[in-house]
Amino acid sequence: MRQKFHSKSMNKLSIIFAPLLIVFFYSCNQKNKATDIEKKKESTVVAIKDRAEKIPPEKPNKVEVKHLAENIKDFVPENYMVLDTVSGDLNLDDYNDMIMVLKKNDEEKTSDVIDNPEKRPLLILIGELNNKYKLAERNDNSVYCVDCGGMMGDPYMRTVIKKGYFSVEHYGGSGSRWSRITTYKYSKEKNNWFLHKDGGENFNVSDLDKIEKWIRTTKDFGIVPFKDFNIYKEEKEE
């Protein structure tokens, strides 16, 4: 008799509490979903903010010629100063190499992005014995001019070296932003550097869901020696 009463009591309790449990778990589940949605929203907002305020790597500090090694000063022409230097292995040997980007004195006053962009030479300096360097290649058309970045200012960001490759990075625009990374690769067989990849992104800060990415490789541009690459000409042909 007690067993039947106990069973009936348990059934009644189940009937009473089952809906409550369902509501409880449903509520918890909804709270978890809401939390997940909020987290996704927060991460999306952060991503959009980063994209909208996209602050590229810190621009290089101008290097005074007097702070360079004696051998390096020889590569800086008259009326020019050093915009950036970066060291690394450019030709896959045992010596440290260097890339030096130069700028003309007072380029901010003389450069005209449309009619007369002041060119910025990029020098490939190969390391030798006694910490000396020799000039291997020079290109005056691989780094954008000081006023080529539009409202964002000087578009040159940095140059990166990694095991026989080096990349020149640019970023500019205003409401419509763009980035461009041009990469070169060293060839042991030809003892020279060649255009390897050229690409970037275009987007508008008011519509961050639409990001246009583009990239070109040797299949598109063929064999282009570093010294022959012209970032201004290539831009016009796109």
Secondary structure by P-SEA (a helix, b strand, c coil): caaaaaaaaaaaaaaacaaaaaaaaaaaaaaaaaaaaaaaaaaaaaaaaaaaaccccccccccccccccaaaaaaccccccccccccccccccccccbbbbbbccccccccccccccbbbbbbbbbbccccbbbbcccccccccccccccccccccccccccccbbbbbbbccccccbbbbbbbbbbccccccccccccbbbbbcccccbbbbbbbccccccccccccccaaaaaaac
